[in-house]
Amino acid sequence: MEFGVFYQIPCNEGQTPADRYADVMAQVQLADKLGYDMAWLAELHFARRFSVMPAPLLMASALSQTTERIMLGTAVNLLPLHHPLRIAEEVATLDVLSGGRAVFGIGRGSNPNHYRGYGIPIEERNDRFVEGLDLALRAWKEDVLDYNGQYYQAEGIRLEPKPVQQPHPPVYIASNGADTFPLVGSLGHSILVTPLIITVQGVSDGLAHYRDTLAEHGHDQSAVKVVVNVPVYVGETSAAAKTGFAPTVNNYLDTLRSMQNNSRGSSRASQLTYEGIYDELGAIGDPQRVTERLKQFQELYQPQEFMCWFNIGGMLSNEEVGRSMRLFADEVMPHFQD
């Protein structure tokens, strides 16, 4: 079992983007030293309280120079919002700077504000995503690229630099809609899932469909990974952890409810409570309880990695997050080592 850390960098009243970035830099450096496998960075736009990280590849590039072994991935880059050749160039550059530690995590996104802000019709997101992924992968693999798609064209393009990882960095696709699971399975890529967004049952059903589709298209299931995002907080006692994690989760839920233009987020937020996250969706408590919760999730989802969301609403101090990360590494991770 592998373990990652996830960030979307909310910035609340009384916080500054510089402070929040410094916290995340310090925490990923700590994760690198503690033996976490992945750092995942989200791309989000135009909503300070929800996120101040519109350019995760820039953040990953900075982290590549201050870490040694941890893999650096996006969870996710919103591929339809960008020209795929530009994204391919930037991911390849990250792979070079990091010595082959880049991970290409992508998704379509569902927030109308993102598409409105970039002047791209949201109705085009599915077709742009599939075409953009095809173009990026071909740009990495082909010496000279000619491409004539619906949205993107290229003639005689030589993409440089090429990634260190050949033929390209690993591809992970976020699946938070029922239609995405079979798409990812048909393409044969690894998958990122978030029960917090689409419910436990939604992920369970979706992963079954994903695995069936992998098999139908002749893809090797051992060559891909399932990564599950889980809110995580470890304390000395379960009571202290439950109390300590509440403010950051409640801030996240309040932020979702305030985002009136994101219908999926606001609708889901109306169904979520901290008690529900504690009981069903998170791994929150002392090391024993967190271990037991993750073993339950392991049996349910059969993942290869847990993506740990240690500060979901951005309200915990760097010191609080660091203590939780250390307890997790010292007293939870060993239970999942082969």
N, C-alpha and C positions, 0 to 999 in steps of 0.2 A: 504494500500500500504506500502510495506517495501522498505528500501533504503540501499544499500551497497556501499562500496568503493572498487575499483579494482586497483591492482598493478602488473606490470611485471618488474619494476625497470630497466629502461634504464640507462646506465652509459656513459656519453659523455665526450669529451675532456675537461680536466680541473676538472672533477669530480673524486671521488674515490668511490669504492664500500662501504667502511666504511661510508662515508658521505651519500651516497644514502640510505643505510640501516637505518642510524640514522634518516633521514627525514621520511622514511616510518613508522618506529617505532613511532615517534612523532605524525604522522598524524593518525595512527590507534588508538593510545591512545586518541587523540582528538575526533575522530569519536565515540569512546566508550562513552565519556563524553557528546557528543552532541546528542546522541540518534540514531545514525545509527545502523542498525540491523546486518549487515554482513561486514566482511573484506574478500575479495577474493584475492588469491595469485596465480600467474601463474608460471608454470614450463617451462623454456626455456633454451636452451643450446648453447654454442659455438659462441655467437655473443654479445660481450660486449655492443655495442652501442644500441642493441635491448633489452638486459636484462642481468643482472648479478644475477639472482635468479634461479639456477638450482635445489634448494632443498627447495621448499616452506613449506614443513612440518616442517623443522627446524626453519624457520622464524615464522611459526604459533605457535610453541612450545614456542619460546621466547615471543611472544605476549601474550600467555596464562598467563604468569606470571606478565604482566604489564597492563592488562585490566581486567574488572570485568564482563561485561555482553554481549559484542558483540560476535556474532558467528564467528568462524574462519574456512574458507573453502579454498579449492584449486580450481582454475579456469584457468587451470585444472592441475591435475597430469596426465602425459602421461602414461597411464597404460601399454601399450604394451612394454614400455622400461624397465619395472621393474618386478621382480618376485612378483606376486600378494600376496603371503603370507607375504613378507617383507612389502609391502605397507599396508596390513591389520594390521600388528603389529604396524606400525608407526602411523596410523590413530587412532587405539585403544589407543595407548599411549597418543596421543594428547587429545583424549576425556577424559582420566583420568586426565591428567595434568590441563585441562581447566574446569573440573567439568561438562562435558557433553556439550561442545560448538563446537565440531568438525563437519564439513560438508565435505562429500566425493564427491568432484567435479572431474570428470574424462573426458578424451577424448582420441582420437586416435592420433591426431597430423598429420601433412602433410609435415613437413620439412624433406627432404631427409638427410640433414646433421645430424639431431638428430639420425636417424636410422643408418646411416653410422658410426657415432661416437660410438654408442653402439653395433655395430656389429650385428644388427638385420635386416633381409630383410624387406624392407618397404611393400613388397607384403603380408607379414604375419600379418599386423597390424590389420585388421578387425577381423580375427579369434582369434588372441591373445587377443584382447580387450574383445570380448564376453566371451571367456573362462576365462580370468583373472578376470572379474567381477563376474562371477559365482563362482569361487573358493574363492574370497575374502568374498563374502556374506555368503557362506557356512561355511567358517572358523570362522566367527563371531557368527554364529547361532548354530553350532554343537559342542557338547562337545568333541567328538573324530572324527576326519575327515579322511576319506579315499577318495582319488580322483585319477581318471585315465583318464586324458585328452590327447589331441594331443600334447600339449606343456608342461603341468605341471602335476606332479604326487605327491601324498602324501599318506602316510600310517601311521595310528595311531597318527596323529598330534593333539596336544592339544594347540591351540593358546591362549597365555596369554600375556598381560591382555586382557580380554574381554572389549568392550566399555561400558561406563557408560550408553549411550543411547541404549535402547533395542528395537528391536533385533540388531540394528546397527545404526550408524549415517545416516542422510538423504543422499540420492544419487542424484546427479545432473550430467547430461551428456551434454557436449557441442555438439551442432549441427550446423556445418558450411558447411555441404554438404547435397544435396538433399536426399541421401540415408540414412542419419542418423536420420532424423525426424521420419520416420515410425519405425525404430529400437527402438528408445527411447519410442515411444508410445506402441509398443508391449511389452516392458519390464515393462512399468508402472512406470517409474521414472520421476522426475522433469527434466527440460530442461534449458540450458543456450544458448542464441542466441546473435549474434553480427551483426547487420545490416551493420556496417562498413566493415565487411569481405564479407558478401554474399548479400548485397543490401536490401533495404526495401522490394522489391517485393519478394526476395528470402526468407526472414524471414516470411512474411505474408503467402505465399504459403506453406512454410514448417510447420508453426504452424497449419494451417488448416489440413494438412496431419497428423501431430502429434495428434491432438485432435480426428480426425476420427479414427485413429488407436487405441488410448486409448479406445474409445467406442467399437470398434470391438472386442477388447480383454477383455472387461468387467472390465476395470480399472475405479476407481472412480476419476473423474477429479478434485473434490474438495480436493483430498488427495495429489495432486501434484502441483508444482509451475512452472510458466514461469518467467524466469529472463532475462531481456534485458539489454545488455551493451550499455551505452550511454556516449559519450564524454560530459562532463559537466564543465562549468565555469561560475561563477556568479560574476558580478561586480556592482558597484554603478550605472553605466549607461551601456546601451547596446553597445554604441560606444567604451567605455573603455574596456569592456569585449571582444569584437571582436578583438580589437587591441592586448590586453594582452595575449589572448590564441593562437594567430597565431604562435609565434615562436615554441611553444612546439608541435603543430600539424604538422607544416612544417618539423620539425626535425624527427618526426615519419614517415612522408611520404618519406622523403629523405632516411631514414634508410631502409624502405621497398624496395625502388628502388635500393638500393645498394646491396641487398641480392639476388644476381643473381641465386643462387641455389634453392631458394624457388619460384618456378614458379607461384604458386597461389598468393603468396604475391606480387611479382613484377608485375604480370599482373593486379591485382586489384589496386595496387598503381598507375599504369599508368593512371587509370581512375579517381582517386581521386584528388581533389583539396581542399584547405582550404575553398574556397567559397562554394563548394558542401557540405562539412561537416557542415559548418555553416547553410546553407539553409535547408538541408534535414536530416542529420544524427545526429547532435548534439543538445544539449540544452545549448546555449551560449548567455549570455546577462544579462540584469538587472533581478531582481527577477520575475517581471511580465512576461517578455518574456520567461524565463526558465520555469516558471509554465505553461504557455500556450503551450510551445513545449511538455512538458511531458504529459499534458492532451491530446494532439493530439496523442502522442505515446501510451498512455493508451487506447484510443479508438481504435487505429489501431491494437495493439498487444494483448490487454487484459491480461497484465502481473500481477503477484503478487509482483514483485520487480523490481526496476531499480538499476542496478549496475553502479555507477557513476565513470567515468574515469576522474579524476580531473587533471592529469598531464600526458597526453598521451605520450609525447615524452621526459619527464624527464627534461625539460628546465626551469620549474618554480621553484622559490625558495620555501623553506618550508613556509615562511611567506605568500607568494602569495597564495599558496594552502590552508593554514589555513584560510585566509580571505574568500576565495571562499566557503570553507566548512562551515564556520560559517554563512555566508549569506544564504546559501542553507538551513541549518538547521533551522535558525530563520525565514526566509521569504518565503521559498518554501515548505518545508515539511508540515507545518500546513495546507496547502490547500488540502492535500491528506489524512488527518486523518479522521477517521470515526466519 
